Amino acid sequence: MSASDVRIRNGSLEDVDDVLRFWREAAENTDRHDDAAKVVGLIERDPEALLIAEIDGRMVGTLIAGWDGWRAHLYRLAVDPAHRRKGIGSRLIRAAEDRFRKFGAFRSDAMVLHDNTLAHHAWSAAGYAPQPEWGRWVKRLD
């Protein structure tokens, strides 16, 4: 596989079931209560937010490139285990950053699990680093 074999495209409503299945197989920490309605909502609100990497029409990677009008956020970088370390994650990250630059974003942040050491390499290689002065505060709404 070469870099030219990878095609990056936007996800569509027809991809919802495949994306959910892909996340169960390729993503870390899949206990986020993902369901079709949430992915549909993402695509309907922002049709360019879900990036899908394909090789020969087969999904091999995803990344959500969320833009809220103020900040650029990256979620759900997932690459098929059989295709890791081939530059697919890097291609997805670059595509997301290109999208953000069109909006005038001056930085992006990525949600990366502390224990997902496989992802740390990809994010570091793309120029991302933990921001020690900030911590994420969360509250479950269910």
Buried (B, 14 or more C-beta within 10 A) or exposed (E): EEEEEBEBEBBEEEBBEBBBEBBEEBBBEBEEEBEEEEBEEBBEEBEBBBBBBBBEEEBBBBBBBBBEEEEBBBBBBBBBEEBBEBBBBBBBBEBBBEBBEEEEBEEBBBEBEEEBEBBBEBBEEBEBEEEEEEEEEEEEEE
